[in-house]
Amino acid sequence: MLYKFAALSSLVATASSKILYAGVSESGGEFGVYSNTATPGTGLPGRFGVDYAFINKTTVDIFVDQEKINIFRITFLMERMCPVNFATGKGLGSKFNETYFSEYADAVNYVTNVKGAYALIDPHNYMRYNDPSQQPGTGSVIGNTTDPRAATSADFKAFWNELASRFRTNPRVVFGIQNEPHDMPTSLVLQNDQYAIDGIREAGAPQLILAPGNGYTGGHSWTQASQGDAPSSEYLYKLVDPLKNTAIEVHEYLDVDFSGGHANCTSPGPTYLANLTSWLQQHNLKAVVGEFGGGANQNCYQYIDDLLTYLADNDEYVGWIAWAAGPIWGTSSACCGQDTGNLEPNTLNDLGQPGAFDTVWKNAIHPNIPKVLKRSGVSSLTL
């Protein structure tokens, strides 16, 4: 198989121990589909710039030029990229809505080609497809053979093969397989992850891949049963990447139930990531914390500092991405209490006070941005 870039020959076990990636999620491409009555198809396909959007280029400039971060996790919705009425009635596969794709590609290309940062491609679907009207609960679990409406794992592979083929010549892209799978057999999470990896590599794309686990890919629960399903730790080490350029993606909020729904932080990251760290060591794997956050208060500032210090001090972690900025949050909170606001620069919270960029980011996240990050070359586990 020929790749556009030189294949990476180093093993994951010999990868750099530095934090290579530090950045922020750009959330908005999945907006505009919620329905109080869980009506499938609500907000689809939606209006670009009104119901959904991907990035605000001027604030991406701020993050790159002033904050010196190097990665943006850019969310999108699979039902918009692959409308449900495409293909054989299941929709997911290699046929794309070219208008939506071009809008998304413009965002990715701005981040990577204009600003020289890395873009993490994020299908924000919870390993479900066909009804996002009340995410994260609605939609058929991908690969569920007992659900006649469900897209198959092969459909998921075809989707990733097509998407990767369109970005395989962009070395600054990172492929995030899926946002927060949950409430499904962990063996099926492994199966879908592997199908995605196979599809990406068969497309000739050599870039870094991030693979999620079950239970909303929580780092704190990685070695625990989740919603009655087996721990992610029992399956995810079985993933095979011929280029050995895949890492684990975990999410880690610091509030009482790890949801990111509360303003107070009570769950210290170093304590709750300890078992995951040992598992990564055991299997010579690396991880990226793809979501984290905290409220606008001194307590959470300290918890976030402790978390990011822990990641920097442990060789198993190669990156972190805060949740979340985005072009259409307005005064709404992205996480961590209704009055926290979001990480989009130059925004206020719902009380008309400074938003999370001026509070959480500047007090807790900015001081932890490494001076040395990966700035060039194909996305990988080495500097």
C-alpha positions in Angstrom: 0.0 0.0 0.0 1.4 3.4 -1.0 1.0 6.4 1.3 1.4 10.1 0.5 3.8 10.5 3.4 6.6 8.2 4.6 5.1 5.5 6.8 6.0 5.8 10.5 8.1 3.0 11.6 8.5 3.8 15.3 6.5 1.8 17.8 4.0 3.5 20.1 6.3 2.3 23.0 9.1 4.5 21.7 7.0 7.7 21.1 8.0 11.0 22.6 6.9 11.6 26.1 6.1 15.3 25.6 2.7 16.9 25.4 2.6 17.3 21.6 -0.9 18.7 21.2 -2.7 21.4 23.3 -5.8 23.0 22.1 -9.6 23.6 22.2 -12.7 22.0 20.7 -14.7 24.0 18.1 -18.2 22.9 18.7 -21.1 24.0 16.4 -21.3 21.7 13.5 -23.6 19.4 15.5 -25.9 22.2 16.6 -29.5 22.8 15.6 -31.1 19.3 15.6 -32.5 19.0 19.2 -36.2 18.2 19.4 -38.3 18.3 22.7 -40.4 15.6 21.2 -37.5 13.5 19.8 -38.7 14.0 16.3 -36.2 12.4 13.8 -35.0 14.7 11.1 -35.4 17.9 13.2 -33.0 20.6 11.9 -31.7 18.5 9.0 -29.9 19.4 6.9 -30.0 22.8 8.6 -28.8 26.3 7.6 -25.1 27.0 7.6 -24.3 30.0 9.8 -27.7 29.9 11.4 -28.4 26.4 12.7 -24.8 25.2 12.7 -21.3 26.5 11.9 -17.8 25.1 12.4 -15.3 27.8 13.4 -15.0 31.6 13.7 -11.8 32.3 11.8 -11.0 35.4 13.7 -11.1 33.6 17.0 -9.0 30.7 15.6 -6.5 33.5 14.8 -6.6 34.5 18.5 -6.0 31.0 19.7 -3.1 30.4 17.3 -1.4 33.8 17.2 -1.8 34.8 20.8 -2.5 31.6 22.8 0.0 29.6 20.7 -2.1 26.4 20.8 -1.7 23.9 18.0 -4.8 21.8 17.7 -8.6 22.3 17.2 -11.1 19.6 17.5 -13.8 20.4 14.9 -17.1 18.8 15.4 -19.6 17.7 12.8 -22.8 15.6 12.6 -22.8 12.4 10.6 -26.4 12.8 9.6 -25.5 16.0 7.8 -22.4 14.6 6.2 -24.2 11.4 5.1 -28.0 12.2 5.0 -30.1 9.3 6.2 -32.0 9.1 2.9 -28.7 8.3 1.0 -27.7 4.8 0.0 -30.1 2.0 0.9 -32.1 3.8 3.4 -29.4 3.7 6.1 -27.4 6.6 4.7 -24.0 6.1 6.4 -21.3 5.3 3.9 -19.2 6.8 1.1 -21.8 9.2 -0.4 -21.6 12.6 1.2 -23.6 15.8 1.2 -21.0 17.8 -0.8 -22.3 21.2 0.4 -21.8 20.2 4.1 -18.5 18.6 3.4 -17.2 21.7 1.6 -18.2 23.9 4.5 -16.5 21.5 6.9 -13.4 21.2 4.7 -13.1 25.0 4.6 -12.9 25.1 8.4 -10.3 22.2 8.4 -8.2 23.8 5.7 -8.2 27.2 7.4 -6.9 25.7 10.6 -4.3 23.5 8.9 -3.3 25.3 5.7 -3.7 28.9 6.7 -2.9 28.9 10.4 -0.5 25.9 10.4 -2.2 24.1 13.3 -3.6 20.6 13.5 -7.3 19.7 13.1 -8.9 16.8 14.9 -11.9 15.6 12.8 -14.7 14.7 15.2 -17.9 13.0 14.2 -20.0 14.0 17.2 -22.5 11.2 17.3 -21.9 8.9 20.3 -21.5 5.9 18.0 -25.1 6.3 16.9 -26.6 7.3 13.6 -29.9 8.2 12.0 -31.6 10.3 14.8 -29.7 13.0 16.6 -32.8 14.7 17.9 -32.0 14.1 21.5 -28.3 13.3 21.6 -26.7 11.5 23.3 -29.5 9.0 23.7 -31.3 8.9 20.3 -30.2 7.1 17.1 -29.4 3.5 16.3 -26.1 2.1 17.7 -23.8 1.5 14.8 -23.2 -2.2 14.2 -26.2 -3.3 16.3 -27.3 -6.3 14.3 -30.6 -6.6 16.2 -31.7 -3.1 15.0 -32.8 -3.2 11.3 -32.4 0.5 11.1 -28.8 0.6 12.3 -25.9 1.3 10.1 -23.4 -1.6 10.0 -19.8 -1.6 11.0 -19.0 -2.0 7.3 -21.0 1.2 6.6 -18.9 2.9 9.3 -15.8 1.7 7.6 -16.9 2.9 4.2 -17.7 6.3 5.8 -14.2 6.6 7.3 -12.6 5.3 4.1 -14.2 8.1 2.1 -13.5 10.8 4.7 -9.9 9.8 5.1 -9.4 9.6 1.4 -10.4 13.3 1.1 -7.9 14.4 3.8 -5.0 11.9 3.2 -2.8 14.5 1.7 -3.2 17.0 4.6 -0.5 16.0 7.1 -2.0 18.2 9.8 -5.3 16.3 10.1 -6.0 13.9 13.0 -8.8 11.4 12.7 -11.0 11.1 15.8 -13.1 8.0 15.3 -16.1 9.0 17.3 -17.3 11.1 20.1 -18.2 9.3 23.3 -19.7 5.9 22.6 -21.9 4.7 25.4 -24.5 2.1 26.5 -23.4 -0.5 24.0 -21.3 -3.7 24.2 -17.7 -2.7 24.6 -16.8 -5.5 22.1 -18.8 -3.5 19.5 -16.9 -0.3 20.4 -13.7 -2.2 19.6 -15.2 -3.6 16.4 -16.3 -0.2 15.1 -13.0 1.4 16.1 -11.1 -1.3 14.2 -13.3 -1.0 11.2 -12.6 2.7 11.2 -8.9 2.2 11.5 -8.9 -0.3 8.6 -10.9 2.1 6.5 -8.6 5.0 7.2 -5.4 3.0 6.4 -6.9 1.4 3.3 -7.5 5.0 2.1 -3.8 5.6 2.2 -4.0 8.0 5.1 -1.1 7.8 7.5 -2.1 10.4 10.1 -2.7 10.0 13.8 -6.0 8.3 14.8 -7.7 8.7 18.2 -9.8 5.7 19.3 -12.5 6.1 22.0 -13.7 3.6 24.5 -17.1 2.9 26.0 -18.9 4.8 28.9 -18.6 8.2 27.2 -14.8 7.3 26.9 -14.3 8.4 30.5 -10.8 8.2 31.7 -11.9 7.8 35.3 -14.0 4.7 34.4 -11.7 3.1 31.9 -11.0 0.0 34.0 -14.6 -0.2 35.3 -17.8 -1.7 34.0 -19.9 1.0 32.4 -23.7 0.9 32.2 -23.5 -2.8 32.6 -20.9 -3.2 29.8 -17.4 -4.5 30.1 -14.6 -2.0 30.9 -12.9 -0.4 28.0 -9.6 -1.7 29.4 -10.7 -5.3 28.6 -10.9 -4.6 24.8 -9.2 -1.5 23.6 -5.7 -2.8 23.8 -6.6 -5.2 21.0 -6.7 -2.5 18.4 -4.4 -3.0 15.5 -2.9 -0.2 13.4 -0.4 -1.3 10.8 1.3 2.1 11.1 1.3 2.1 15.0 0.0 5.7 14.9 -3.1 5.3 17.0 -3.7 6.7 20.5 -6.6 6.4 23.0 -9.0 9.4 23.4 -10.5 9.9 26.8 -12.7 12.6 28.3 -12.3 13.8 31.9 -14.5 16.3 33.6 -13.8 17.2 37.2 -17.2 17.5 38.8 -19.0 15.1 41.1 -20.4 12.8 38.4 -17.7 13.5 35.7 -20.4 14.9 33.4 -19.2 18.5 33.1 -22.6 19.6 34.2 -21.6 21.3 37.5 -19.7 24.4 38.4 -17.8 22.9 41.3 -14.9 20.5 40.9 -14.7 17.6 43.3 -13.1 14.8 41.3 -9.3 15.3 41.0 -7.9 14.2 37.7 -4.7 12.7 39.0 -6.6 10.4 41.3 -9.2 9.2 38.8 -6.7 8.8 35.9 -4.3 6.6 37.9 -5.8 3.3 36.7 -5.9 4.4 33.1 -2.3 5.5 33.4 -1.2 2.1 34.6 -3.2 0.4 31.8 -1.5 2.6 29.2 1.9 1.7 30.7 1.0 -2.0 30.6 0.1 -1.9 27.0 2.6 0.6 25.7 -0.1 3.0 24.6 -0.6 6.7 24.5 -3.6 8.9 25.2 -5.1 12.3 24.5 -7.6 13.9 26.9 -10.0 15.1 24.2 -12.4 16.9 26.5 -12.1 18.5 30.0 -13.4 21.5 31.7 -14.3 23.2 34.9 -16.3 26.1 36.4 -15.2 29.7 36.7 -14.0 29.5 40.3 -10.7 29.1 42.2 -11.5 25.6 43.1 -11.8 24.5 39.5 -8.8 26.5 38.4 -6.7 24.5 40.9 -8.3 21.2 39.7 -7.6 22.0 36.1 -4.0 23.0 36.9 -3.5 19.7 38.7 -5.0 17.7 35.8 -2.8 19.4 33.2 0.3 19.1 35.4 -0.4 15.4 35.8 -0.7 14.9 32.0 2.6 16.8 31.5 4.3 14.7 34.2 3.2 11.3 32.8 4.7 10.1 29.6 1.5 8.2 28.6 -0.3 11.4 27.7 0.6 13.3 24.5 -2.1 15.9 24.4 -5.2 17.7 25.8 -8.1 19.6 24.3 -10.4 21.8 26.3 -14.2 21.9 25.9 -15.3 24.2 24.2 -15.2 27.2 22.0 -17.4 27.6 18.9 -19.0 30.3 16.7 -22.7 30.0 17.8 -22.6 29.4 21.6 -23.5 33.0 22.3 -23.8 33.4 26.0 -24.5 29.8 26.7 -22.2 27.6 28.7 -20.3 24.8 27.0 -20.0 23.0 30.3 -19.5 23.3 34.0 -22.4 25.3 35.3 -24.9 27.5 33.5 -23.1 30.7 34.4 -19.6 29.6 33.3 -19.9 30.6 29.6 -17.8 29.1 26.8 -14.2 29.4 25.6 -15.0 31.5 22.5 -12.9 34.6 22.9 -14.7 37.9 23.3 -17.9 36.4 24.6 -19.9 37.0 27.8 -21.8 34.5 30.0 -25.5 34.5 30.6 -25.2 37.1 33.3 -23.3 39.5 31.1 -20.0 38.8 32.8 -16.8 37.6 31.2 -17.1 34.2 29.6 -14.9 31.2 30.2 -12.1 32.3 27.9 -11.5 35.3 30.2 -11.9 33.2 33.3 -11.3 29.5 33.0 -8.9 29.7 30.0 -6.8 32.6 31.2 -6.5 31.5 34.8 -6.2 27.7 34.5 -5.5 26.6 30.9 -3.3 29.3 29.4 -0.5 28.9 32.1 -0.3 25.2 31.2 0.2 25.6 27.4 3.6 24.1 26.7 6.1 26.3 25.0 7.2 23.4 22.8 4.5 21.6 20.8 4.4 19.7 17.6 4.3 22.4 14.9 5.1 20.6 11.7 5.0 17.2 9.9 2.4 14.5 9.7 0.3 14.2 12.8 1.9 11.5 14.9 3.0 10.4 18.4 6.5 12.0 17.9 7.6 15.6 17.9 
